[in-house]
Amino acid sequence: MCSFVDEKEIKSLLNKGAISISDIQNLTRAGTSCGRCLPMIDEIIELHKKTKPKEQQEKLDFGSKR
């Protein structure tokens, strides 16, 4: 891929909290030269959003404080 950044590195950054092409560009410089890899980066991000586990919701406290 671009700037010696591969799909594995992008996925790692997404798992660490990156959420956009802009995040990936700022962290790696990928997609900042010619831009030809931007659709591929976007595809990786979208796939990650669809397949990442949902964060567990905190349990609500329905104690007797009513």
N, CA, C and O atoms as a Tripos MOL2 file, in Angstrom:
@<TRIPOS>MOLECULE
protein
  264   263    66     0     0
PROTEIN
NO_CHARGES

@<TRIPOS>ATOM
      1 N           0.8460   -1.1740    0.0000 N.3       1 MET1
      2 CA          0.0000    0.0000    0.0000 C.3       1 MET1
      3 C           0.8940    1.2400    0.0000 C.2       1 MET1
      4 O           2.0700    1.1490   -0.3520 O.2       1 MET1
      5 N           0.3840    2.3270    0.3670 N.am      2 CYS2
      6 CA          1.0300    3.6230    0.2750 C.3       2 CYS2
      7 C           1.9610    3.9020    1.4560 C.2       2 CYS2
      8 O           1.6720    3.5070    2.5850 O.2       2 CYS2
      9 N           3.0540    4.5690    1.1970 N.am      3 SER3
     10 CA          4.0030    4.9860    2.2300 C.3       3 SER3
     11 C           4.4610    3.8250    3.1120 C.2       3 SER3
     12 O           4.6860    3.9930    4.3100 O.2       3 SER3
     13 N           4.5920    2.6580    2.5080 N.am      4 PHE4
     14 CA          5.0380    1.4480    3.2040 C.3       4 PHE4
     15 C           4.0930    1.0330    4.3330 C.2       4 PHE4
     16 O           4.5230    0.4000    5.2970 O.2       4 PHE4
     17 N           2.8180    1.3830    4.2210 N.am      5 VAL5
     18 CA          1.7980    1.0180    5.2040 C.3       5 VAL5
     19 C           0.9730   -0.0990    4.5990 C.2       5 VAL5
     20 O           0.4810    0.0190    3.4760 O.2       5 VAL5
     21 N           0.8220   -1.1940    5.3490 N.am      6 ASP6
     22 CA          0.0310   -2.2980    4.8220 C.3       6 ASP6
     23 C          -1.3080   -2.4120    5.5550 C.2       6 ASP6
     24 O          -1.5650   -1.7090    6.5330 O.2       6 ASP6
     25 N          -2.1460   -3.3110    5.0550 N.am      7 GLU7
     26 CA         -3.4860   -3.4990    5.6140 C.3       7 GLU7
     27 C          -3.4180   -3.8900    7.0960 C.2       7 GLU7
     28 O          -4.2480   -3.4560    7.8950 O.2       7 GLU7
     29 N          -2.4440   -4.6970    7.4470 N.am      8 LYS8
     30 CA         -2.2920   -5.1370    8.8350 C.3       8 LYS8
     31 C          -2.0810   -3.9390    9.7680 C.2       8 LYS8
     32 O          -2.6630   -3.8800   10.8510 O.2       8 LYS8
     33 N          -1.2540   -2.9960    9.3420 N.am      9 GLU9
     34 CA         -1.0010   -1.8160   10.1660 C.3       9 GLU9
     35 C          -2.2580   -0.9600   10.3050 C.2       9 GLU9
     36 O          -2.5440   -0.4430   11.3860 O.2       9 GLU9
     37 N          -3.0000   -0.8120    9.2230 N.am     10 ILE10
     38 CA         -4.2380   -0.0330    9.2700 C.3      10 ILE10
     39 C          -5.2370   -0.6870   10.2210 C.2      10 ILE10
     40 O          -5.8660   -0.0040   11.0290 O.2      10 ILE10
     41 N          -5.3830   -2.0080   10.1270 N.am     11 LYS11
     42 CA         -6.3010   -2.7190   11.0220 C.3      11 LYS11
     43 C          -5.8730   -2.5710   12.4780 C.2      11 LYS11
     44 O          -6.7110   -2.4320   13.3680 O.2      11 LYS11
     45 N          -4.5820   -2.6010   12.7100 N.am     12 SER12
     46 CA         -4.0650   -2.4240   14.0710 C.3      12 SER12
     47 C          -4.4380   -1.0480   14.6160 C.2      12 SER12
     48 O          -4.8540   -0.9240   15.7680 O.2      12 SER12
     49 N          -4.2880   -0.0260   13.7950 N.am     13 LEU13
     50 CA         -4.6390    1.3340   14.2120 C.3      13 LEU13
     51 C          -6.1380    1.4650   14.4630 C.2      13 LEU13
     52 O          -6.5550    2.1680   15.3840 O.2      13 LEU13
     53 N          -6.9460    0.7920   13.6510 N.am     14 LEU14
     54 CA         -8.3910    0.8190   13.8560 C.3      14 LEU14
     55 C          -8.7520    0.1470   15.1770 C.2      14 LEU14
     56 O          -9.6300    0.6200   15.8980 O.2      14 LEU14
     57 N          -8.0810   -0.9440   15.4890 N.am     15 ASN15
     58 CA         -8.3300   -1.6290   16.7610 C.3      15 ASN15
     59 C          -7.9030   -0.7910   17.9560 C.2      15 ASN15
     60 O          -8.4100   -0.9710   19.0630 O.2      15 ASN15
     61 N          -6.9690    0.1240   17.7270 N.am     16 LYS16
     62 CA         -6.4920    0.9900   18.8040 C.3      16 LYS16
     63 C          -7.3030    2.2790   18.9250 C.2      16 LYS16
     64 O          -7.0620    3.0840   19.8250 O.2      16 LYS16
     65 N          -8.2710    2.4770   18.0140 N.am     17 GLY17
     66 CA         -9.1490    3.6300   18.1510 C.3      17 GLY17
     67 C          -9.2420    4.5750   16.9720 C.2      17 GLY17
     68 O         -10.0820    5.4750   16.9870 O.2      17 GLY17
     69 N          -8.4150    4.4100   15.9480 N.am     18 ALA18
     70 CA         -8.5580    5.2490   14.7530 C.3      18 ALA18
     71 C          -9.9270    4.9720   14.1390 C.2      18 ALA18
     72 O         -10.3920    3.8330   14.1350 O.2      18 ALA18
     73 N         -10.5730    6.0230   13.6170 N.am     19 ILE19
     74 CA        -11.9320    5.8200   13.1040 C.3      19 ILE19
     75 C         -12.1630    6.3980   11.7140 C.2      19 ILE19
     76 O         -13.2620    6.2720   11.1750 O.2      19 ILE19
     77 N         -11.1580    7.0260   11.1240 N.am     20 SER20
     78 CA        -11.3910    7.6810    9.8360 C.3      20 SER20
     79 C         -10.1400    7.6520    8.9620 C.2      20 SER20
     80 O          -9.0400    7.3460    9.4230 O.2      20 SER20
     81 N         -10.3400    7.9790    7.6950 N.am     21 ILE21
     82 CA         -9.2080    8.0930    6.7830 C.3      21 ILE21
     83 C          -8.2540    9.1650    7.2880 C.2      21 ILE21
     84 O          -7.0350    9.0120    7.2070 O.2      21 ILE21
     85 N          -8.8100   10.2410    7.8060 N.am     22 SER22
     86 CA         -7.9810   11.3230    8.3340 C.3      22 SER22
     87 C          -7.0840   10.8210    9.4690 C.2      22 SER22
     88 O          -5.9100   11.1840    9.5440 O.2      22 SER22
     89 N          -7.6390    9.9890   10.3460 N.am     23 ASP23
     90 CA         -6.8280    9.4080   11.4270 C.3      23 ASP23
     91 C          -5.6800    8.5850   10.8560 C.2      23 ASP23
     92 O          -4.5380    8.7150   11.2970 O.2      23 ASP23
     93 N          -5.9820    7.7420    9.8760 N.am     24 ILE24
     94 CA         -4.9640    6.8810    9.2660 C.3      24 ILE24
     95 C          -3.8970    7.7410    8.5920 C.2      24 ILE24
     96 O          -2.7040    7.4650    8.7210 O.2      24 ILE24
     97 N          -4.3180    8.7760    7.8780 N.am     25 GLN25
     98 CA         -3.3650    9.6630    7.2170 C.3      25 GLN25
     99 C          -2.4480   10.3510    8.2310 C.2      25 GLN25
    100 O          -1.2350   10.4200    8.0300 O.2      25 GLN25
    101 N          -3.0230   10.8490    9.3020 N.am     26 ASN26
    102 CA         -2.2210   11.5500   10.3060 C.3      26 ASN26
    103 C          -1.2440   10.6220   11.0160 C.2      26 ASN26
    104 O          -0.1420   11.0370   11.3770 O.2      26 ASN26
    105 N          -1.6420    9.3720   11.2170 N.am     27 LEU27
    106 CA         -0.7970    8.4260   11.9420 C.3      27 LEU27
    107 C           0.2610    7.7660   11.0710 C.2      27 LEU27
    108 O           1.3130    7.3670   11.5710 O.2      27 LEU27
    109 N          -0.0100    7.6440    9.7530 N.am     28 THR28
    110 CA          0.8930    6.8620    8.8920 C.3      28 THR28
    111 C           1.3970    7.6010    7.6590 C.2      28 THR28
    112 O           2.3940    7.1880    7.0660 O.2      28 THR28
    113 N           0.7430    8.6680    7.2640 N.am     29 ARG29
    114 CA          1.0060    9.3970    6.0150 C.3      29 ARG29
    115 C           0.4810    8.6440    4.7860 C.2      29 ARG29
    116 O           0.6650    9.1140    3.6630 O.2      29 ARG29
    117 N          -0.1620    7.4960    4.9690 N.am     30 ALA30
    118 CA         -0.7580    6.7670    3.8430 C.3      30 ALA30
    119 C          -1.8720    7.6130    3.2390 C.2      30 ALA30
    120 O          -2.6640    8.2130    3.9660 O.2      30 ALA30
    121 N          -1.9330    7.6600    1.9260 N.am     31 GLY31
    122 CA         -2.9780    8.3870    1.2410 C.3      31 GLY31
    123 C          -2.7450    9.8820    1.1550 C.2      31 GLY31
    124 O          -3.6550   10.6230    0.7820 O.2      31 GLY31
    125 N          -1.5550   10.3430    1.4890 N.am     32 THR32
    126 CA         -1.3020   11.7790    1.4720 C.3      32 THR32
    127 C          -0.5060   12.2330    0.2510 C.2      32 THR32
    128 O          -0.2970   13.4310    0.0630 O.2      32 THR32
    129 N          -0.0610   11.2930   -0.5780 N.am     33 SER33
    130 CA          0.6880   11.6810   -1.7800 C.3      33 SER33
    131 C          -0.2540   11.7930   -2.9650 C.2      33 SER33
    132 O          -0.7620   12.8760   -3.2540 O.2      33 SER33
    133 N          -0.4900   10.7020   -3.6420 N.am     34 CYS34
    134 CA         -1.3230   10.7550   -4.8470 C.3      34 CYS34
    135 C          -2.7930   10.4660   -4.5570 C.2      34 CYS34
    136 O          -3.6630   10.8770   -5.3240 O.2      34 CYS34
    137 N          -3.0850    9.7550   -3.4460 N.am     35 GLY35
    138 CA         -4.4640    9.4740   -3.0830 C.3      35 GLY35
    139 C          -5.0630    8.2350   -3.7050 C.2      35 GLY35
    140 O          -6.2260    7.9190   -3.4520 O.2      35 GLY35
    141 N          -4.2840    7.5150   -4.5270 N.am     36 ARG36
    142 CA         -4.8420    6.3210   -5.1820 C.3      36 ARG36
    143 C          -5.2510    5.2360   -4.1980 C.2      36 ARG36
    144 O          -6.1100    4.4130   -4.5140 O.2      36 ARG36
    145 N          -4.6540    5.2180   -3.0150 N.am     37 CYS37
    146 CA         -4.9730    4.1640   -2.0530 C.3      37 CYS37
    147 C          -6.1380    4.5420   -1.1320 C.2      37 CYS37
    148 O          -6.5690    3.7130   -0.3300 O.2      37 CYS37
    149 N          -6.6500    5.7560   -1.2270 N.am     38 LEU38
    150 CA         -7.7330    6.1860   -0.3430 C.3      38 LEU38
    151 C          -8.9750    5.3000   -0.4260 C.2      38 LEU38
    152 O          -9.5580    4.9980    0.6160 O.2      38 LEU38
    153 N          -9.4130    4.8640   -1.6220 N.am     39 PRO39
    154 CA        -10.5700    3.9650   -1.6670 C.3      39 PRO39
    155 C         -10.2980    2.6370   -0.9410 C.2      39 PRO39
    156 O         -11.1970    2.0830   -0.3090 O.2      39 PRO39
    157 N          -9.0850    2.1370   -1.0280 N.am     40 MET40
    158 CA         -8.7390    0.8910   -0.3540 C.3      40 MET40
    159 C          -8.7420    1.0940    1.1720 C.2      40 MET40
    160 O          -9.2280    0.2400    1.9140 O.2      40 MET40
    161 N          -8.2040    2.2100    1.6250 N.am     41 ILE41
    162 CA         -8.2070    2.5070    3.0620 C.3      41 ILE41
    163 C          -9.6380    2.6540    3.5530 C.2      41 ILE41
    164 O          -9.9840    2.1440    4.6190 O.2      41 ILE41
    165 N         -10.4730    3.3470    2.7880 N.am     42 ASP42
    166 CA        -11.8730    3.5200    3.1530 C.3      42 ASP42
    167 C         -12.5860    2.1730    3.2460 C.2      42 ASP42
    168 O         -13.3990    1.9590    4.1460 O.2      42 ASP42
    169 N         -12.2880    1.2780    2.3300 N.am     43 GLU43
    170 CA        -12.8860   -0.0600    2.3280 C.3      43 GLU43
    171 C         -12.4860   -0.8330    3.5980 C.2      43 GLU43
    172 O         -13.3210   -1.5020    4.2060 O.2      43 GLU43
    173 N         -11.2310   -0.7400    3.9870 N.am     44 ILE44
    174 CA        -10.7510   -1.4030    5.2030 C.3      44 ILE44
    175 C         -11.4670   -0.8390    6.4250 C.2      44 ILE44
    176 O         -11.8660   -1.5880    7.3170 O.2      44 ILE44
    177 N         -11.6280    0.4740    6.4650 N.am     45 ILE45
    178 CA        -12.3050    1.1260    7.5920 C.3      45 ILE45
    179 C         -13.7670    0.6920    7.6660 C.2      45 ILE45
    180 O         -14.2570    0.3510    8.7430 O.2      45 ILE45
    181 N         -14.4580    0.7030    6.5430 N.am     46 GLU46
    182 CA        -15.8720    0.3220    6.5190 C.3      46 GLU46
    183 C         -16.0590   -1.1330    6.9270 C.2      46 GLU46
    184 O         -16.9850   -1.4460    7.6760 O.2      46 GLU46
    185 N         -15.2070   -2.0170    6.4540 N.am     47 LEU47
    186 CA        -15.2860   -3.4220    6.8390 C.3      47 LEU47
    187 C         -15.0490   -3.5690    8.3460 C.2      47 LEU47
    188 O         -15.7170   -4.3570    9.0150 O.2      47 LEU47
    189 N         -14.1020   -2.8090    8.8590 N.am     48 HIS48
    190 CA        -13.8170   -2.8510   10.2990 C.3      48 HIS48
    191 C         -15.0410   -2.4170   11.1070 C.2      48 HIS48
    192 O         -15.3760   -3.0370   12.1160 O.2      48 HIS48
    193 N         -15.7000   -1.3570   10.6620 N.am     49 LYS49
    194 CA        -16.8830   -0.8620   11.3680 C.3      49 LYS49
    195 C         -17.9950   -1.9090   11.3970 C.2      49 LYS49
    196 O         -18.7290   -2.0130   12.3800 O.2      49 LYS49
    197 N         -18.1180   -2.6830   10.3170 N.am     50 LYS50
    198 CA        -19.1770   -3.6920   10.2330 C.3      50 LYS50
    199 C         -18.8640   -4.9350   11.0590 C.2      50 LYS50
    200 O         -19.7810   -5.6190   11.5140 O.2      50 LYS50
    201 N         -17.5940   -5.2340   11.2570 N.am     51 THR51
    202 CA        -17.2300   -6.4910   11.8950 C.3      51 THR51
    203 C         -16.6960   -6.3630   13.3110 C.2      51 THR51
    204 O         -16.5390   -7.3710   13.9990 O.2      51 THR51
    205 N         -16.4130   -5.1380   13.7640 N.am     52 LYS52
    206 CA        -15.8510   -5.0010   15.1100 C.3      52 LYS52
    207 C         -16.9170   -5.3340   16.1450 C.2      52 LYS52
    208 O         -18.0980   -5.0580   15.9350 O.2      52 LYS52
    209 N         -16.5070   -5.9230   17.2520 N.am     53 PRO53
    210 CA        -17.4720   -6.2370   18.3050 C.3      53 PRO53
    211 C         -18.0410   -4.9580   18.9000 C.2      53 PRO53
    212 O         -17.3350   -3.9600   19.0500 O.2      53 PRO53
    213 N         -19.3000   -4.9990   19.2310 N.am     54 LYS54
    214 CA        -19.9380   -3.8490   19.8700 C.3      54 LYS54
    215 C         -19.4100   -3.7310   21.2850 C.2      54 LYS54
    216 O         -19.1910   -4.7370   21.9600 O.2      54 LYS54
    217 N         -19.2060   -2.5040   21.7320 N.am     55 GLU55
    218 CA        -18.7630   -2.2960   23.0990 C.3      55 GLU55
    219 C         -19.8910   -2.6920   24.0480 C.2      55 GLU55
    220 O         -21.0640   -2.4120   23.8010 O.2      55 GLU55
    221 N         -19.5100   -3.3380   25.1170 N.am     56 GLN56
    222 CA        -20.5040   -3.7780   26.0800 C.3      56 GLN56
    223 C         -21.0770   -2.5750   26.8110 C.2      56 GLN56
    224 O         -20.3480   -1.7110   27.2990 O.2      56 GLN56
    225 N         -22.3910   -2.5440   26.8730 N.am     57 GLN57
    226 CA        -23.0630   -1.4510   27.5650 C.3      57 GLN57
    227 C         -22.9590   -1.6900   29.0740 C.2      57 GLN57
    228 O         -23.0700   -2.8200   29.5480 O.2      57 GLN57
    229 N         -22.7470   -0.6130   29.8050 N.am     58 GLU58
    230 CA        -22.7050   -0.7320   31.2500 C.3      58 GLU58
    231 C         -24.0900   -1.1090   31.7620 C.2      58 GLU58
    232 O         -25.1060   -0.6860   31.2100 O.2      58 GLU58
    233 N         -24.1140   -1.9060   32.8180 N.am     59 LYS59
    234 CA        -25.3880   -2.2930   33.3960 C.3      59 LYS59
    235 C         -25.9890   -1.0930   34.0970 C.2      59 LYS59
    236 O         -25.2990   -0.3340   34.7770 O.2      59 LYS59
    237 N         -27.2760   -0.9430   33.9180 N.am     60 LEU60
    238 CA        -27.9940    0.1350   34.5820 C.3      60 LEU60
    239 C         -28.3330   -0.2780   36.0000 C.2      60 LEU60
    240 O         -28.6500   -1.4400   36.2540 O.2      60 LEU60
    241 N         -28.2710    0.6430   36.9020 N.am     61 ASP61
    242 CA        -28.5910    0.3520   38.2990 C.3      61 ASP61
    243 C         -30.0380    0.7250   38.5600 C.2      61 ASP61
    244 O         -30.3880    1.9040   38.6170 O.2      61 ASP61
    245 N         -30.8790   -0.2950   38.7170 N.am     62 PHE62
    246 CA        -32.2880   -0.0720   38.9950 C.3      62 PHE62
    247 C         -32.5540   -0.3170   40.4780 C.2      62 PHE62
    248 O         -33.5760   -0.8970   40.8470 O.2      62 PHE62
    249 N         -31.6340    0.1250   41.3160 N.am     63 GLY63
    250 CA        -31.7570   -0.0600   42.7610 C.3      63 GLY63
    251 C         -32.9630    0.6750   43.3190 C.2      63 GLY63
    252 O         -33.7810    1.2100   42.5700 O.2      63 GLY63
    253 N         -33.0620    0.6960   44.5980 N.am     64 SER64
    254 CA        -34.2340    1.2750   45.2770 C.3      64 SER64
    255 C         -34.0920    2.7850   45.4970 C.2      64 SER64
    256 O         -34.6340    3.3110   46.4700 O.2      64 SER64
    257 N         -33.3870    3.4820   44.6300 N.am     65 LYS65
    258 CA        -33.1760    4.9240   44.7930 C.3      65 LYS65
    259 C         -34.2730    5.7390   44.1160 C.2      65 LYS65
    260 O         -34.0390    6.8980   43.7750 O.2      65 LYS65
    261 N         -35.4110    5.1970   43.9180 N.am     66 ARG66
    262 CA        -36.4810    5.9180   43.2380 C.3      66 ARG66
    263 C         -37.2500    6.7890   44.1570 C.2      66 ARG66
    264 O         -38.1880    7.4620   43.7290 O.2      66 ARG66
@<TRIPOS>BOND
     1     1     2 1
     2     2     3 1
     3     3     4 2
     4     3     5 am
     5     5     6 1
     6     6     7 1
     7     7     8 2
     8     7     9 am
     9     9    10 1
    10    10    11 1
    11    11    12 2
    12    11    13 am
    13    13    14 1
    14    14    15 1
    15    15    16 2
    16    15    17 am
    17    17    18 1
    18    18    19 1
    19    19    20 2
    20    19    21 am
    21    21    22 1
    22    22    23 1
    23    23    24 2
    24    23    25 am
    25    25    26 1
    26    26    27 1
    27    27    28 2
    28    27    29 am
    29    29    30 1
    30    30    31 1
    31    31    32 2
    32    31    33 am
    33    33    34 1
    34    34    35 1
    35    35    36 2
    36    35    37 am
    37    37    38 1
    38    38    39 1
    39    39    40 2
    40    39    41 am
    41    41    42 1
    42    42    43 1
    43    43    44 2
    44    43    45 am
    45    45    46 1
    46    46    47 1
    47    47    48 2
    48    47    49 am
    49    49    50 1
    50    50    51 1
    51    51    52 2
    52    51    53 am
    53    53    54 1
    54    54    55 1
    55    55    56 2
    56    55    57 am
    57    57    58 1
    58    58    59 1
    59    59    60 2
    60    59    61 am
    61    61    62 1
    62    62    63 1
    63    63    64 2
    64    63    65 am
    65    65    66 1
    66    66    67 1
    67    67    68 2
    68    67    69 am
    69    69    70 1
    70    70    71 1
    71    71    72 2
    72    71    73 am
    73    73    74 1
    74    74    75 1
    75    75    76 2
    76    75    77 am
    77    77    78 1
    78    78    79 1
    79    79    80 2
    80    79    81 am
    81    81    82 1
    82    82    83 1
    83    83    84 2
    84    83    85 am
    85    85    86 1
    86    86    87 1
    87    87    88 2
    88    87    89 am
    89    89    90 1
    90    90    91 1
    91    91    92 2
    92    91    93 am
    93    93    94 1
    94    94    95 1
    95    95    96 2
    96    95    97 am
    97    97    98 1
    98    98    99 1
    99    99   100 2
   100    99   101 am
   101   101   102 1
   102   102   103 1
   103   103   104 2
   104   103   105 am
   105   105   106 1
   106   106   107 1
   107   107   108 2
   108   107   109 am
   109   109   110 1
   110   110   111 1
   111   111   112 2
   112   111   113 am
   113   113   114 1
   114   114   115 1
   115   115   116 2
   116   115   117 am
   117   117   118 1
   118   118   119 1
   119   119   120 2
   120   119   121 am
   121   121   122 1
   122   122   123 1
   123   123   124 2
   124   123   125 am
   125   125   126 1
   126   126   127 1
   127   127   128 2
   128   127   129 am
   129   129   130 1
   130   130   131 1
   131   131   132 2
   132   131   133 am
   133   133   134 1
   134   134   135 1
   135   135   136 2
   136   135   137 am
   137   137   138 1
   138   138   139 1
   139   139   140 2
   140   139   141 am
   141   141   142 1
   142   142   143 1
   143   143   144 2
   144   143   145 am
   145   145   146 1
   146   146   147 1
   147   147   148 2
   148   147   149 am
   149   149   150 1
   150   150   151 1
   151   151   152 2
   152   151   153 am
   153   153   154 1
   154   154   155 1
   155   155   156 2
   156   155   157 am
   157   157   158 1
   158   158   159 1
   159   159   160 2
   160   159   161 am
   161   161   162 1
   162   162   163 1
   163   163   164 2
   164   163   165 am
   165   165   166 1
   166   166   167 1
   167   167   168 2
   168   167   169 am
   169   169   170 1
   170   170   171 1
   171   171   172 2
   172   171   173 am
   173   173   174 1
   174   174   175 1
   175   175   176 2
   176   175   177 am
   177   177   178 1
   178   178   179 1
   179   179   180 2
   180   179   181 am
   181   181   182 1
   182   182   183 1
   183   183   184 2
   184   183   185 am
   185   185   186 1
   186   186   187 1
   187   187   188 2
   188   187   189 am
   189   189   190 1
   190   190   191 1
   191   191   192 2
   192   191   193 am
   193   193   194 1
   194   194   195 1
   195   195   196 2
   196   195   197 am
   197   197   198 1
   198   198   199 1
   199   199   200 2
   200   199   201 am
   201   201   202 1
   202   202   203 1
   203   203   204 2
   204   203   205 am
   205   205   206 1
   206   206   207 1
   207   207   208 2
   208   207   209 am
   209   209   210 1
   210   210   211 1
   211   211   212 2
   212   211   213 am
   213   213   214 1
   214   214   215 1
   215   215   216 2
   216   215   217 am
   217   217   218 1
   218   218   219 1
   219   219   220 2
   220   219   221 am
   221   221   222 1
   222   222   223 1
   223   223   224 2
   224   223   225 am
   225   225   226 1
   226   226   227 1
   227   227   228 2
   228   227   229 am
   229   229   230 1
   230   230   231 1
   231   231   232 2
   232   231   233 am
   233   233   234 1
   234   234   235 1
   235   235   236 2
   236   235   237 am
   237   237   238 1
   238   238   239 1
   239   239   240 2
   240   239   241 am
   241   241   242 1
   242   242   243 1
   243   243   244 2
   244   243   245 am
   245   245   246 1
   246   246   247 1
   247   247   248 2
   248   247   249 am
   249   249   250 1
   250   250   251 1
   251   251   252 2
   252   251   253 am
   253   253   254 1
   254   254   255 1
   255   255   256 2
   256   255   257 am
   257   257   258 1
   258   258   259 1
   259   259   260 2
   260   259   261 am
   261   261   262 1
   262   262   263 1
   263   263   264 2
@<TRIPOS>SUBSTRUCTURE
     1 MET1         2 RESIDUE 1 A MET
     2 CYS2         6 RESIDUE 1 A CYS
     3 SER3        10 RESIDUE 1 A SER
     4 PHE4        14 RESIDUE 1 A PHE
     5 VAL5        18 RESIDUE 1 A VAL
     6 ASP6        22 RESIDUE 1 A ASP
     7 GLU7        26 RESIDUE 1 A GLU
     8 LYS8        30 RESIDUE 1 A LYS
     9 GLU9        34 RESIDUE 1 A GLU
    10 ILE10       38 RESIDUE 1 A ILE
    11 LYS11       42 RESIDUE 1 A LYS
    12 SER12       46 RESIDUE 1 A SER
    13 LEU13       50 RESIDUE 1 A LEU
    14 LEU14       54 RESIDUE 1 A LEU
    15 ASN15       58 RESIDUE 1 A ASN
    16 LYS16       62 RESIDUE 1 A LYS
    17 GLY17       66 RESIDUE 1 A GLY
    18 ALA18       70 RESIDUE 1 A ALA
    19 ILE19       74 RESIDUE 1 A ILE
    20 SER20       78 RESIDUE 1 A SER
    21 ILE21       82 RESIDUE 1 A ILE
    22 SER22       86 RESIDUE 1 A SER
    23 ASP23       90 RESIDUE 1 A ASP
    24 ILE24       94 RESIDUE 1 A ILE
    25 GLN25       98 RESIDUE 1 A GLN
    26 ASN26      102 RESIDUE 1 A ASN
    27 LEU27      106 RESIDUE 1 A LEU
    28 THR28      110 RESIDUE 1 A THR
    29 ARG29      114 RESIDUE 1 A ARG
    30 ALA30      118 RESIDUE 1 A ALA
    31 GLY31      122 RESIDUE 1 A GLY
    32 THR32      126 RESIDUE 1 A THR
    33 SER33      130 RESIDUE 1 A SER
    34 CYS34      134 RESIDUE 1 A CYS
    35 GLY35      138 RESIDUE 1 A GLY
    36 ARG36      142 RESIDUE 1 A ARG
    37 CYS37      146 RESIDUE 1 A CYS
    38 LEU38      150 RESIDUE 1 A LEU
    39 PRO39      154 RESIDUE 1 A PRO
    40 MET40      158 RESIDUE 1 A MET
    41 ILE41      162 RESIDUE 1 A ILE
    42 ASP42      166 RESIDUE 1 A ASP
    43 GLU43      170 RESIDUE 1 A GLU
    44 ILE44      174 RESIDUE 1 A ILE
    45 ILE45      178 RESIDUE 1 A ILE
    46 GLU46      182 RESIDUE 1 A GLU
    47 LEU47      186 RESIDUE 1 A LEU
    48 HIS48      190 RESIDUE 1 A HIS
    49 LYS49      194 RESIDUE 1 A LYS
    50 LYS50      198 RESIDUE 1 A LYS
    51 THR51      202 RESIDUE 1 A THR
    52 LYS52      206 RESIDUE 1 A LYS
    53 PRO53      210 RESIDUE 1 A PRO
    54 LYS54      214 RESIDUE 1 A LYS
    55 GLU55      218 RESIDUE 1 A GLU
    56 GLN56      222 RESIDUE 1 A GLN
    57 GLN57      226 RESIDUE 1 A GLN
    58 GLU58      230 RESIDUE 1 A GLU
    59 LYS59      234 RESIDUE 1 A LYS
    60 LEU60      238 RESIDUE 1 A LEU
    61 ASP61      242 RESIDUE 1 A ASP
    62 PHE62      246 RESIDUE 1 A PHE
    63 GLY63      250 RESIDUE 1 A GLY
    64 SER64      254 RESIDUE 1 A SER
    65 LYS65      258 RESIDUE 1 A LYS
    66 ARG66      262 RESIDUE 1 A ARG
